[in-house]
Amino acid sequence: MSYEISRNIVRNELVGKIEELSGQNVFDCYQCGTCSAGCPVVEYMDIMPNQVMRLAQFGATEDLINSETIWICSACLQCSTRCPKGIEVAKVMEALRSINLRKRVGTLDPNKIETEDLQDLPPIALVGAFRKLTG
């Protein structure tokens, strides 16, 4: 995947929104990778946490908003506690989820959940999933 980098793309409105919602400066990240190394769910992500920060720096916000990673992040704060620059990557993930949800685009379609899964899952898990994953 290749990206065109220019001043207009890097400092776009969506990057400003990420920084506003999260309170984090995405340009503080220098790509050491400790956030990804410590993430307990990184193997399930399509974009690793340090790559999320890099794509935000490049202004590739549409790729971030459409990624599965922002929904897989468990917000355990392992990345935030390990970051030598003190960046709270979990807050950036939360900001990306908020931006996605404000677009009213949900990632969970209740019609695609198998009937036996609906019967086996605890109701609180379903409520939590619908709150987190629907617009």
A tleap script that builds the chain and sets N, CA, C and O, in Angstrom:
source leaprc.protein.ff14SB
mol = sequence {
  NMET SER TYR GLU ILE SER ARG ASN ILE VAL
  ARG ASN GLU LEU VAL GLY LYS ILE GLU GLU
  LEU SER GLY GLN ASN VAL PHE ASP CYS TYR
  GLN CYS GLY THR CYS SER ALA GLY CYS PRO
  VAL VAL GLU TYR MET ASP ILE MET PRO ASN
  GLN VAL MET ARG LEU ALA GLN PHE GLY ALA
  THR GLU ASP LEU ILE ASN SER GLU THR ILE
  TRP ILE CYS SER ALA CYS LEU GLN CYS SER
  THR ARG CYS PRO LYS GLY ILE GLU VAL ALA
  LYS VAL MET GLU ALA LEU ARG SER ILE ASN
  LEU ARG LYS ARG VAL GLY THR LEU ASP PRO
  ASN LYS ILE GLU THR GLU ASP LEU GLN ASP
  LEU PRO PRO ILE ALA LEU VAL GLY ALA PHE
  ARG LYS LEU THR CGLY
}
set mol.1.N position { 0.840 -1.168 0.000 }
set mol.1.CA position { 0.000 0.000 0.000 }
set mol.1.C position { 0.894 1.242 0.000 }
set mol.1.O position { 1.835 1.325 0.789 }
set mol.2.N position { 0.613 2.187 -0.859 }
set mol.2.CA position { 1.418 3.398 -0.910 }
set mol.2.C position { 0.557 4.609 -0.577 }
set mol.2.O position { -0.654 4.610 -0.799 }
set mol.3.N position { 1.197 5.628 -0.048 }
set mol.3.CA position { 0.506 6.843 0.353 }
set mol.3.C position { 1.237 8.052 -0.194 }
set mol.3.O position { 2.467 8.102 -0.217 }
set mol.4.N position { 0.463 9.015 -0.630 }
set mol.4.CA position { 1.034 10.293 -1.050 }
set mol.4.C position { 1.056 11.193 0.180 }
set mol.4.O position { 0.042 11.357 0.859 }
set mol.5.N position { 2.208 11.769 0.456 }
set mol.5.CA position { 2.345 12.616 1.634 }
set mol.5.C position { 2.579 14.049 1.185 }
set mol.5.O position { 3.490 14.335 0.407 }
set mol.6.N position { 1.750 14.930 1.685 }
set mol.6.CA position { 1.945 16.356 1.452 }
set mol.6.C position { 1.443 17.097 2.674 }
set mol.6.O position { 0.720 16.531 3.494 }
set mol.7.N position { 1.813 18.340 2.800 }
set mol.7.CA position { 1.419 19.135 3.960 }
set mol.7.C position { -0.103 19.206 4.092 }
set mol.7.O position { -0.630 19.157 5.203 }
set mol.8.N position { -0.809 19.321 2.972 }
set mol.8.CA position { -2.265 19.416 3.010 }
set mol.8.C position { -2.905 18.112 3.481 }
set mol.8.O position { -3.908 18.126 4.194 }
set mol.9.N position { -2.323 16.999 3.081 }
set mol.9.CA position { -2.877 15.711 3.479 }
set mol.9.C position { -2.565 15.428 4.939 }
set mol.9.O position { -3.441 14.990 5.685 }
set mol.10.N position { -1.331 15.671 5.355 }
set mol.10.CA position { -0.899 15.333 6.711 }
set mol.10.C position { -1.679 16.129 7.751 }
set mol.10.O position { -2.145 15.562 8.739 }
set mol.11.N position { -1.823 17.402 7.547 }
set mol.11.CA position { -2.552 18.232 8.506 }
set mol.11.C position { -3.986 18.450 8.043 }
set mol.11.O position { -4.432 19.587 7.891 }
set mol.12.N position { -4.703 17.356 7.821 }
set mol.12.CA position { -6.082 17.490 7.371 }
set mol.12.C position { -7.020 17.645 8.563 }
set mol.12.O position { -6.610 17.525 9.717 }
set mol.13.N position { -8.262 17.908 8.263 }
set mol.13.CA position { -9.261 18.173 9.301 }
set mol.13.C position { -9.471 16.980 10.221 }
set mol.13.O position { -9.679 17.145 11.423 }
set mol.14.N position { -9.415 15.779 9.654 }
set mol.14.CA position { -9.670 14.584 10.442 }
set mol.14.C position { -8.548 14.304 11.445 }
set mol.14.O position { -8.810 13.824 12.548 }
set mol.15.N position { -7.308 14.599 11.073 }
set mol.15.CA position { -6.194 14.445 12.017 }
set mol.15.C position { -6.397 15.412 13.183 }
set mol.15.O position { -6.166 15.058 14.339 }
set mol.16.N position { -6.827 16.624 12.873 }
set mol.16.CA position { -7.125 17.595 13.926 }
set mol.16.C position { -8.239 17.108 14.835 }
set mol.16.O position { -8.203 17.336 16.044 }
set mol.17.N position { -9.229 16.439 14.261 }
set mol.17.CA position { -10.341 15.897 15.042 }
set mol.17.C position { -9.860 14.768 15.956 }
set mol.17.O position { -10.285 14.666 17.107 }
set mol.18.N position { -8.971 13.927 15.434 }
set mol.18.CA position { -8.397 12.852 16.256 }
set mol.18.C position { -7.666 13.453 17.446 }
set mol.18.O position { -7.839 13.006 18.580 }
set mol.19.N position { -6.852 14.466 17.183 }
set mol.19.CA position { -6.087 15.095 18.253 }
set mol.19.C position { -7.002 15.816 19.249 }
set mol.19.O position { -6.743 15.815 20.452 }
set mol.20.N position { -8.060 16.422 18.741 }
set mol.20.CA position { -9.007 17.122 19.618 }
set mol.20.C position { -9.748 16.150 20.532 }
set mol.20.O position { -9.861 16.383 21.735 }
set mol.21.N position { -10.249 15.064 19.957 }
set mol.21.CA position { -11.014 14.091 20.742 }
set mol.21.C position { -10.143 13.302 21.717 }
set mol.21.O position { -10.562 13.012 22.838 }
set mol.22.N position { -8.929 12.958 21.285 }
set mol.22.CA position { -8.069 12.113 22.119 }
set mol.22.C position { -7.194 12.910 23.080 }
set mol.22.O position { -6.766 12.392 24.111 }
set mol.23.N position { -6.932 14.160 22.742 }
set mol.23.CA position { -6.005 14.947 23.557 }
set mol.23.C position { -4.559 14.532 23.355 }
set mol.23.O position { -3.694 14.885 24.156 }
set mol.24.N position { -4.288 13.780 22.283 }
set mol.24.CA position { -2.945 13.274 22.000 }
set mol.24.C position { -2.410 13.894 20.717 }
set mol.24.O position { -3.157 14.097 19.760 }
set mol.25.N position { -1.118 14.192 20.698 }
set mol.25.CA position { -0.470 14.677 19.484 }
set mol.25.C position { 0.096 13.468 18.747 }
set mol.25.O position { 1.081 12.875 19.185 }
set mol.26.N position { -0.526 13.105 17.633 }
set mol.26.CA position { -0.093 11.911 16.909 }
set mol.26.C position { 1.324 12.058 16.360 }
set mol.26.O position { 1.972 11.057 16.055 }
set mol.27.N position { 1.802 13.267 16.234 }
set mol.27.CA position { 3.144 13.492 15.690 }
set mol.27.C position { 4.241 13.298 16.734 }
set mol.27.O position { 5.425 13.377 16.406 }
set mol.28.N position { 3.861 13.046 17.988 }
set mol.28.CA position { 4.854 12.743 19.018 }
set mol.28.C position { 5.408 11.329 18.873 }
set mol.28.O position { 6.495 11.038 19.372 }
set mol.29.N position { 4.681 10.458 18.204 }
set mol.29.CA position { 5.094 9.060 18.050 }
set mol.29.C position { 6.289 8.959 17.107 }
set mol.29.O position { 6.262 9.493 15.999 }
set mol.30.N position { 7.339 8.267 17.559 }
set mol.30.CA position { 8.504 8.077 16.693 }
set mol.30.C position { 8.693 6.619 16.275 }
set mol.30.O position { 9.791 6.209 15.900 }
set mol.31.N position { 7.615 5.848 16.343 }
set mol.31.CA position { 7.571 4.496 15.779 }
set mol.31.C position { 8.543 3.507 16.421 }
set mol.31.O position { 9.212 2.749 15.719 }
set mol.32.N position { 8.623 3.512 17.728 }
set mol.32.CA position { 9.489 2.531 18.391 }
set mol.32.C position { 8.849 1.146 18.401 }
set mol.32.O position { 9.553 0.136 18.429 }
set mol.33.N position { 7.516 1.097 18.379 }
set mol.33.CA position { 6.801 -0.174 18.297 }
set mol.33.C position { 6.494 -0.844 19.615 }
set mol.33.O position { 5.969 -1.957 19.620 }
set mol.34.N position { 6.804 -0.202 20.751 }
set mol.34.CA position { 6.526 -0.859 22.029 }
set mol.34.C position { 5.029 -1.013 22.284 }
set mol.34.O position { 4.611 -1.927 22.994 }
set mol.35.N position { 4.227 -0.130 21.714 }
set mol.35.CA position { 2.771 -0.265 21.876 }
set mol.35.C position { 2.291 -1.553 21.213 }
set mol.35.O position { 1.472 -2.279 21.777 }
set mol.36.N position { 2.794 -1.831 20.035 }
set mol.36.CA position { 2.406 -3.058 19.328 }
set mol.36.C position { 2.982 -4.293 20.004 }
set mol.36.O position { 2.334 -5.338 20.056 }
set mol.37.N position { 4.194 -4.173 20.519 }
set mol.37.CA position { 4.836 -5.319 21.169 }
set mol.37.C position { 4.108 -5.734 22.443 }
set mol.37.O position { 4.115 -6.910 22.807 }
set mol.38.N position { 3.483 -4.780 23.118 }
set mol.38.CA position { 2.812 -5.095 24.366 }
set mol.38.C position { 1.315 -5.339 24.234 }
set mol.38.O position { 0.658 -5.681 25.217 }
set mol.39.N position { 0.776 -5.172 23.054 }
set mol.39.CA position { -0.675 -5.294 22.865 }
set mol.39.C position { -1.109 -6.753 22.928 }
set mol.39.O position { -0.598 -7.582 22.174 }
set mol.40.N position { -2.057 -7.081 23.829 }
set mol.40.CA position { -2.487 -8.477 23.943 }
set mol.40.C position { -3.391 -8.954 22.801 }
set mol.40.O position { -3.597 -10.158 22.649 }
set mol.41.N position { -3.932 -8.035 21.998 }
set mol.41.CA position { -4.827 -8.437 20.906 }
set mol.41.C position { -4.276 -8.080 19.530 }
set mol.41.O position { -5.014 -8.092 18.545 }
set mol.42.N position { -3.002 -7.767 19.456 }
set mol.42.CA position { -2.404 -7.318 18.193 }
set mol.42.C position { -2.503 -8.369 17.086 }
set mol.42.O position { -2.582 -8.020 15.908 }
set mol.43.N position { -2.498 -9.629 17.449 }
set mol.43.CA position { -2.560 -10.681 16.432 }
set mol.43.C position { -3.896 -10.707 15.685 }
set mol.43.O position { -3.992 -11.293 14.606 }
set mol.44.N position { -4.913 -10.080 16.248 }
set mol.44.CA position { -6.230 -10.030 15.606 }
set mol.44.C position { -6.460 -8.736 14.817 }
set mol.44.O position { -7.472 -8.598 14.130 }
set mol.45.N position { -5.530 -7.802 14.915 }
set mol.45.CA position { -5.683 -6.495 14.274 }
set mol.45.C position { -5.201 -6.525 12.831 }
set mol.45.O position { -4.255 -7.238 12.495 }
set mol.46.N position { -5.856 -5.753 11.988 }
set mol.46.CA position { -5.390 -5.638 10.607 }
set mol.46.C position { -4.322 -4.551 10.485 }
set mol.46.O position { -3.528 -4.574 9.545 }
set mol.47.N position { -4.293 -3.608 11.415 }
set mol.47.CA position { -3.262 -2.568 11.463 }
set mol.47.C position { -2.762 -2.514 12.902 }
set mol.47.O position { -3.560 -2.325 13.821 }
set mol.48.N position { -1.459 -2.676 13.115 }
set mol.48.CA position { -0.906 -2.658 14.463 }
set mol.48.C position { -0.986 -1.247 15.059 }
set mol.48.O position { -1.047 -0.270 14.312 }
set mol.49.N position { -0.985 -1.127 16.398 }
set mol.49.CA position { -1.110 0.190 17.029 }
set mol.49.C position { -0.080 1.222 16.558 }
set mol.49.O position { -0.431 2.383 16.346 }
set mol.50.N position { 1.181 0.821 16.392 }
set mol.50.CA position { 2.164 1.807 15.919 }
set mol.50.C position { 1.872 2.218 14.474 }
set mol.50.O position { 2.160 3.347 14.078 }
set mol.51.N position { 1.298 1.300 13.688 }
set mol.51.CA position { 0.913 1.648 12.318 }
set mol.51.C position { -0.292 2.589 12.304 }
set mol.51.O position { -0.415 3.426 11.409 }
set mol.52.N position { -1.172 2.457 13.282 }
set mol.52.CA position { -2.291 3.390 13.414 }
set mol.52.C position { -1.740 4.801 13.597 }
set mol.52.O position { -2.201 5.752 12.966 }
set mol.53.N position { -0.756 4.916 14.465 }
set mol.53.CA position { -0.156 6.231 14.710 }
set mol.53.C position { 0.529 6.762 13.447 }
set mol.53.O position { 0.431 7.951 13.144 }
set mol.54.N position { 1.214 5.895 12.719 }
set mol.54.CA position { 1.898 6.320 11.494 }
set mol.54.C position { 0.896 6.751 10.423 }
set mol.54.O position { 1.087 7.772 9.762 }
set mol.55.N position { -0.163 5.974 10.259 }
set mol.55.CA position { -1.179 6.348 9.271 }
set mol.55.C position { -1.856 7.660 9.643 }
set mol.55.O position { -2.206 8.453 8.769 }
set mol.56.N position { -2.039 7.887 10.931 }
set mol.56.CA position { -2.589 9.179 11.366 }
set mol.56.C position { -1.606 10.301 11.024 }
set mol.56.O position { -2.017 11.379 10.595 }
set mol.57.N position { -0.315 10.048 11.213 }
set mol.57.CA position { 0.697 11.049 10.857 }
set mol.57.C position { 0.695 11.337 9.363 }
set mol.57.O position { 0.932 12.470 8.944 }
set mol.58.N position { 0.427 10.316 8.561 }
set mol.58.CA position { 0.377 10.483 7.106 }
set mol.58.C position { -0.935 11.094 6.636 }
set mol.58.O position { -1.060 11.494 5.479 }
set mol.59.N position { -1.903 11.164 7.525 }
set mol.59.CA position { -3.205 11.698 7.134 }
set mol.59.C position { -4.088 10.686 6.448 }
set mol.59.O position { -5.054 11.058 5.782 }
set mol.60.N position { -3.777 9.410 6.598 }
set mol.60.CA position { -4.561 8.342 5.963 }
set mol.60.C position { -5.721 7.947 6.871 }
set mol.60.O position { -5.871 6.783 7.242 }
set mol.61.N position { -6.527 8.928 7.216 }
set mol.61.CA position { -7.564 8.717 8.211 }
set mol.61.C position { -8.695 7.823 7.737 }
set mol.61.O position { -9.290 7.119 8.554 }
set mol.62.N position { -9.010 7.823 6.469 }
set mol.62.CA position { -10.079 6.942 5.975 }
set mol.62.C position { -9.705 5.473 6.172 }
set mol.62.O position { -10.556 4.654 6.521 }
set mol.63.N position { -8.438 5.144 5.948 }
set mol.63.CA position { -7.985 3.770 6.178 }
set mol.63.C position { -8.131 3.400 7.648 }
set mol.63.O position { -8.485 2.269 7.980 }
set mol.64.N position { -7.858 4.355 8.521 }
set mol.64.CA position { -7.968 4.097 9.954 }
set mol.64.C position { -9.418 3.912 10.378 }
set mol.64.O position { -9.743 2.978 11.110 }
set mol.65.N position { -10.279 4.797 9.919 }
set mol.65.CA position { -11.679 4.742 10.312 }
set mol.65.C position { -12.347 3.465 9.813 }
set mol.65.O position { -13.263 2.953 10.456 }
set mol.66.N position { -11.900 2.953 8.683 }
set mol.66.CA position { -12.488 1.747 8.118 }
set mol.66.C position { -11.802 0.458 8.560 }
set mol.66.O position { -12.188 -0.629 8.129 }
set mol.67.N position { -10.796 0.570 9.410 }
set mol.67.CA position { -10.065 -0.627 9.830 }
set mol.67.C position { -10.801 -1.367 10.935 }
set mol.67.O position { -11.624 -0.795 11.651 }
set mol.68.N position { -10.489 -2.646 11.056 }
set mol.68.CA position { -11.047 -3.464 12.133 }
set mol.68.C position { -10.329 -3.185 13.453 }
set mol.68.O position { -10.883 -3.420 14.527 }
set mol.69.N position { -9.114 -2.690 13.372 }
set mol.69.CA position { -8.289 -2.480 14.558 }
set mol.69.C position { -8.968 -1.610 15.601 }
set mol.69.O position { -8.891 -1.903 16.794 }
set mol.70.N position { -9.627 -0.553 15.172 }
set mol.70.CA position { -10.226 0.357 16.152 }
set mol.70.C position { -11.333 -0.327 16.962 }
set mol.70.O position { -11.635 0.095 18.078 }
set mol.71.N position { -11.932 -1.369 16.410 }
set mol.71.CA position { -12.970 -2.100 17.129 }
set mol.71.C position { -12.381 -3.254 17.943 }
set mol.71.O position { -12.974 -3.676 18.936 }
set mol.72.N position { -11.242 -3.756 17.536 }
set mol.72.CA position { -10.617 -4.873 18.241 }
set mol.72.C position { -9.888 -4.392 19.498 }
set mol.72.O position { -9.786 -5.132 20.476 }
set mol.73.N position { -9.389 -3.172 19.475 }
set mol.73.CA position { -8.677 -2.612 20.634 }
set mol.73.C position { -9.532 -2.772 21.885 }
set mol.73.O position { -10.686 -2.346 21.917 }
set mol.74.N position { -8.961 -3.386 22.906 }
set mol.74.CA position { -9.706 -3.634 24.141 }
set mol.74.C position { -9.551 -2.496 25.148 }
set mol.74.O position { -10.130 -2.544 26.233 }
set mol.75.N position { -8.775 -1.478 24.795 }
set mol.75.CA position { -8.547 -0.321 25.671 }
set mol.75.C position { -8.000 -0.744 27.029 }
set mol.75.O position { -8.399 -0.217 28.067 }
set mol.76.N position { -7.082 -1.701 27.003 }
set mol.76.CA position { -6.485 -2.193 28.243 }
set mol.76.C position { -5.405 -1.249 28.773 }
set mol.76.O position { -4.963 -1.375 29.915 }
set mol.77.N position { -4.989 -0.309 27.935 }
set mol.77.CA position { -3.993 0.721 28.264 }
set mol.77.C position { -2.565 0.191 28.369 }
set mol.77.O position { -1.675 0.898 28.845 }
set mol.78.N position { -2.342 -1.034 27.933 }
set mol.78.CA position { -0.980 -1.581 27.928 }
set mol.78.C position { -0.073 -0.726 27.038 }
set mol.78.O position { 1.074 -0.454 27.391 }
set mol.79.N position { -0.593 -0.307 25.886 }
set mol.79.CA position { 0.186 0.514 24.958 }
set mol.79.C position { 0.544 1.854 25.591 }
set mol.79.O position { 1.658 2.354 25.432 }
set mol.80.N position { -0.410 2.422 26.305 }
set mol.80.CA position { -0.203 3.728 26.913 }
set mol.80.C position { 0.834 3.676 28.030 }
set mol.80.O position { 1.639 4.596 28.174 }
set mol.81.N position { 0.819 2.606 28.818 }
set mol.81.CA position { 1.772 2.504 29.921 }
set mol.81.C position { 3.184 2.200 29.424 }
set mol.81.O position { 4.158 2.548 30.090 }
set mol.82.N position { 3.305 1.565 28.277 }
set mol.82.CA position { 4.625 1.208 27.744 }
set mol.82.C position { 5.258 2.301 26.891 }
set mol.82.O position { 6.472 2.293 26.689 }
set mol.83.N position { 4.460 3.241 26.385 }
set mol.83.CA position { 4.967 4.247 25.448 }
set mol.83.C position { 5.993 5.169 26.102 }
set mol.83.O position { 5.684 5.821 27.099 }
set mol.84.N position { 7.216 5.233 25.553 }
set mol.84.CA position { 8.247 6.105 26.134 }
set mol.84.C position { 7.942 7.591 25.958 }
set mol.84.O position { 8.510 8.423 26.665 }
set mol.85.N position { 7.060 7.932 25.034 }
set mol.85.CA position { 6.675 9.326 24.823 }
set mol.85.C position { 5.396 9.689 25.581 }
set mol.85.O position { 4.966 10.843 25.557 }
set mol.86.N position { 4.788 8.708 26.253 }
set mol.86.CA position { 3.585 8.959 27.037 }
set mol.86.C position { 2.328 9.152 26.212 }
set mol.86.O position { 1.354 9.736 26.686 }
set mol.87.N position { 2.343 8.665 24.980 }
set mol.87.CA position { 1.163 8.776 24.118 }
set mol.87.C position { 0.145 7.726 24.546 }
set mol.87.O position { 0.489 6.561 24.744 }
set mol.88.N position { -1.075 8.132 24.683 }
set mol.88.CA position { -2.142 7.208 25.043 }
set mol.88.C position { -2.833 6.744 23.763 }
set mol.88.O position { -3.816 7.336 23.315 }
set mol.89.N position { -2.298 5.681 23.193 }
set mol.89.CA position { -2.791 5.145 21.927 }
set mol.89.C position { -4.250 4.701 22.064 }
set mol.89.O position { -5.026 4.816 21.115 }
set mol.90.N position { -4.618 4.201 23.229 }
set mol.90.CA position { -6.005 3.773 23.447 }
set mol.90.C position { -6.968 4.952 23.268 }
set mol.90.O position { -8.087 4.764 22.790 }
set mol.91.N position { -6.553 6.137 23.639 }
set mol.91.CA position { -7.399 7.322 23.439 }
set mol.91.C position { -7.521 7.669 21.961 }
set mol.91.O position { -8.567 8.141 21.515 }
set mol.92.N position { -6.463 7.437 21.207 }
set mol.92.CA position { -6.517 7.654 19.753 }
set mol.92.C position { -7.494 6.658 19.134 }
set mol.92.O position { -8.287 7.024 18.266 }
set mol.93.N position { -7.440 5.404 19.574 }
set mol.93.CA position { -8.376 4.385 19.081 }
set mol.93.C position { -9.813 4.779 19.411 }
set mol.93.O position { -10.706 4.645 18.575 }
set mol.94.N position { -10.028 5.262 20.623 }
set mol.94.CA position { -11.370 5.684 21.032 }
set mol.94.C position { -11.851 6.859 20.184 }
set mol.94.O position { -13.022 6.921 19.811 }
set mol.95.N position { -10.956 7.779 19.882 }
set mol.95.CA position { -11.315 8.915 19.025 }
set mol.95.C position { -11.712 8.426 17.637 }
set mol.95.O position { -12.680 8.921 17.060 }
set mol.96.N position { -10.980 7.469 17.102 }
set mol.96.CA position { -11.308 6.917 15.785 }
set mol.96.C position { -12.655 6.204 15.802 }
set mol.96.O position { -13.427 6.301 14.847 }
set mol.97.N position { -12.936 5.485 16.890 }
set mol.97.CA position { -14.254 4.847 17.013 }
set mol.97.C position { -15.352 5.904 17.061 }
set mol.97.O position { -16.392 5.757 16.419 }
set mol.98.N position { -15.117 6.963 17.820 }
set mol.98.CA position { -16.115 8.039 17.931 }
set mol.98.C position { -16.378 8.692 16.585 }
set mol.98.O position { -17.526 8.953 16.227 }
set mol.99.N position { -15.315 8.953 15.843 }
set mol.99.CA position { -15.469 9.552 14.510 }
set mol.99.C position { -16.279 8.627 13.614 }
set mol.99.O position { -17.168 9.068 12.885 }
set mol.100.N position { -15.960 7.339 13.679 }
set mol.100.CA position { -16.691 6.356 12.871 }
set mol.100.C position { -18.164 6.326 13.256 }
set mol.100.O position { -19.034 6.336 12.386 }
set mol.101.N position { -18.446 6.288 14.547 }
set mol.101.CA position { -19.830 6.215 15.000 }
set mol.101.C position { -20.602 7.495 14.678 }
set mol.101.O position { -21.803 7.446 14.413 }
set mol.102.N position { -19.928 8.619 14.701 }
set mol.102.CA position { -20.595 9.880 14.355 }
set mol.102.C position { -20.988 9.919 12.886 }
set mol.102.O position { -21.894 10.651 12.490 }
set mol.103.N position { -20.288 9.117 12.084 }
set mol.103.CA position { -20.663 8.996 10.669 }
set mol.103.C position { -21.882 8.093 10.526 }
set mol.103.O position { -22.418 7.939 9.429 }
set mol.104.N position { -22.326 7.488 11.649 }
set mol.104.CA position { -23.478 6.591 11.675 }
set mol.104.C position { -23.237 5.334 10.848 }
set mol.104.O position { -24.138 4.833 10.175 }
set mol.105.N position { -22.012 4.839 10.910 }
set mol.105.CA position { -21.671 3.602 10.212 }
set mol.105.C position { -21.398 2.545 11.274 }
set mol.105.O position { -20.426 2.651 12.021 }
set mol.106.N position { -22.241 1.539 11.343 }
set mol.106.CA position { -22.060 0.471 12.310 }
set mol.106.C position { -21.293 -0.685 11.702 }
set mol.106.O position { -21.316 -0.882 10.487 }
set mol.107.N position { -20.615 -1.450 12.543 }
set mol.107.CA position { -19.869 -2.600 12.047 }
set mol.107.C position { -20.504 -3.914 12.461 }
set mol.107.O position { -20.030 -4.984 12.081 }
set mol.108.N position { -21.564 -3.840 13.230 }
set mol.108.CA position { -22.233 -5.059 13.684 }
set mol.108.C position { -23.635 -5.089 13.100 }
set mol.108.O position { -24.462 -4.222 13.382 }
set mol.109.N position { -23.885 -6.089 12.292 }
set mol.109.CA position { -25.200 -6.262 11.692 }
set mol.109.C position { -25.922 -7.364 12.464 }
set mol.109.O position { -25.521 -8.526 12.390 }
set mol.110.N position { -26.978 -7.023 13.202 }
set mol.110.CA position { -27.660 -8.030 14.019 }
set mol.110.C position { -28.256 -9.174 13.191 }
set mol.110.O position { -28.454 -10.273 13.709 }
set mol.111.N position { -28.538 -8.927 11.931 }
set mol.111.CA position { -29.106 -9.972 11.078 }
set mol.111.C position { -28.084 -11.043 10.694 }
set mol.111.O position { -28.451 -12.123 10.230 }
set mol.112.N position { -26.803 -10.735 10.890 }
set mol.112.CA position { -25.758 -11.690 10.521 }
set mol.112.C position { -25.282 -12.543 11.699 }
set mol.112.O position { -24.399 -13.386 11.536 }
set mol.113.N position { -25.854 -12.332 12.869 }
set mol.113.CA position { -25.487 -13.122 14.041 }
set mol.113.C position { -26.267 -14.435 14.006 }
set mol.113.O position { -27.491 -14.437 13.874 }
set mol.114.N position { -25.559 -15.528 14.123 }
set mol.114.CA position { -26.182 -16.845 14.088 }
set mol.114.C position { -27.138 -17.013 15.273 }
set mol.114.O position { -26.875 -16.507 16.363 }
set mol.115.N position { -28.237 -17.719 15.055 }
set mol.115.CA position { -29.253 -17.915 16.085 }
set mol.115.C position { -28.677 -18.610 17.307 }
set mol.115.O position { -28.989 -18.230 18.435 }
set mol.116.N position { -27.848 -19.617 17.103 }
set mol.116.CA position { -27.280 -20.318 18.258 }
set mol.116.C position { -26.304 -19.435 19.032 }
set mol.116.O position { -26.167 -19.585 20.246 }
set mol.117.N position { -25.617 -18.507 18.337 }
set mol.117.CA position { -24.760 -17.560 19.039 }
set mol.117.C position { -25.599 -16.620 19.899 }
set mol.117.O position { -25.214 -16.293 21.022 }
set mol.118.N position { -26.729 -16.191 19.382 }
set mol.118.CA position { -27.624 -15.325 20.148 }
set mol.118.C position { -28.128 -16.030 21.404 }
set mol.118.O position { -28.309 -15.398 22.445 }
set mol.119.N position { -28.351 -17.328 21.305 }
set mol.119.CA position { -28.844 -18.086 22.452 }
set mol.119.C position { -27.752 -18.328 23.484 }
set mol.119.O position { -28.029 -18.398 24.682 }
set mol.120.N position { -26.503 -18.458 23.019 }
set mol.120.CA position { -25.400 -18.778 23.922 }
set mol.120.C position { -24.775 -17.554 24.591 }
set mol.120.O position { -24.261 -17.649 25.706 }
set mol.121.N position { -24.818 -16.420 23.923 }
set mol.121.CA position { -24.172 -15.219 24.455 }
set mol.121.C position { -24.960 -14.617 25.617 }
set mol.121.O position { -26.190 -14.586 25.583 }
set mol.122.N position { -24.255 -14.140 26.647 }
set mol.122.CA position { -24.955 -13.448 27.725 }
set mol.122.C position { -25.558 -12.137 27.192 }
set mol.122.O position { -24.928 -11.459 26.381 }
set mol.123.N position { -26.747 -11.783 27.632 }
set mol.123.CA position { -27.393 -10.556 27.141 }
set mol.123.C position { -26.534 -9.300 27.310 }
set mol.123.O position { -26.560 -8.411 26.458 }
set mol.124.N position { -25.778 -9.226 28.404 }
set mol.124.CA position { -24.943 -8.034 28.640 }
set mol.124.C position { -23.853 -7.916 27.583 }
set mol.124.O position { -23.456 -6.806 27.228 }
set mol.125.N position { -23.359 -9.056 27.072 }
set mol.125.CA position { -22.355 -9.029 26.009 }
set mol.125.C position { -22.957 -8.471 24.724 }
set mol.125.O position { -22.315 -7.700 24.011 }
set mol.126.N position { -24.176 -8.862 24.439 }
set mol.126.CA position { -24.862 -8.344 23.248 }
set mol.126.C position { -25.111 -6.843 23.367 }
set mol.126.O position { -24.889 -6.091 22.418 }
set mol.127.N position { -25.571 -6.416 24.534 }
set mol.127.CA position { -25.831 -4.987 24.747 }
set mol.127.C position { -24.536 -4.195 24.587 }
set mol.127.O position { -24.515 -3.156 23.926 }
set mol.128.N position { -23.457 -4.688 25.194 }
set mol.128.CA position { -22.166 -4.013 25.077 }
set mol.128.C position { -21.676 -3.948 23.640 }
set mol.128.O position { -21.159 -2.922 23.197 }
set mol.129.N position { -21.839 -5.043 22.919 }
set mol.129.CA position { -21.401 -5.084 21.524 }
set mol.129.C position { -22.207 -4.111 20.670 }
set mol.129.O position { -21.646 -3.411 19.828 }
set mol.130.N position { -23.502 -4.065 20.882 }
set mol.130.CA position { -24.336 -3.149 20.098 }
set mol.130.C position { -24.019 -1.692 20.423 }
set mol.130.O position { -24.035 -0.840 19.535 }
set mol.131.N position { -23.735 -1.408 21.680 }
set mol.131.CA position { -23.375 -0.028 22.049 }
set mol.131.C position { -22.047 0.388 21.426 }
set mol.131.O position { -21.887 1.528 20.988 }
set mol.132.N position { -21.110 -0.531 21.389 }
set mol.132.CA position { -19.781 -0.201 20.887 }
set mol.132.C position { -19.698 -0.245 19.367 }
set mol.132.O position { -18.963 0.540 18.766 }
set mol.133.N position { -20.432 -1.140 18.746 }
set mol.133.CA position { -20.214 -1.427 17.333 }
set mol.133.C position { -21.320 -0.982 16.383 }
set mol.133.O position { -21.279 -1.309 15.197 }
set mol.134.N position { -22.291 -0.256 16.875 }
set mol.134.CA position { -23.346 0.220 15.972 }
set mol.134.C position { -23.480 1.732 16.058 }
set mol.134.O position { -23.140 2.345 17.070 }
set mol.135.N position { -23.980 2.321 14.978 }
set mol.135.CA position { -24.095 3.775 14.891 }
set mol.135.C position { -25.344 4.316 15.425 }
set mol.135.O position { -25.550 5.530 15.403 }
savepdb mol mol.pdb
quit
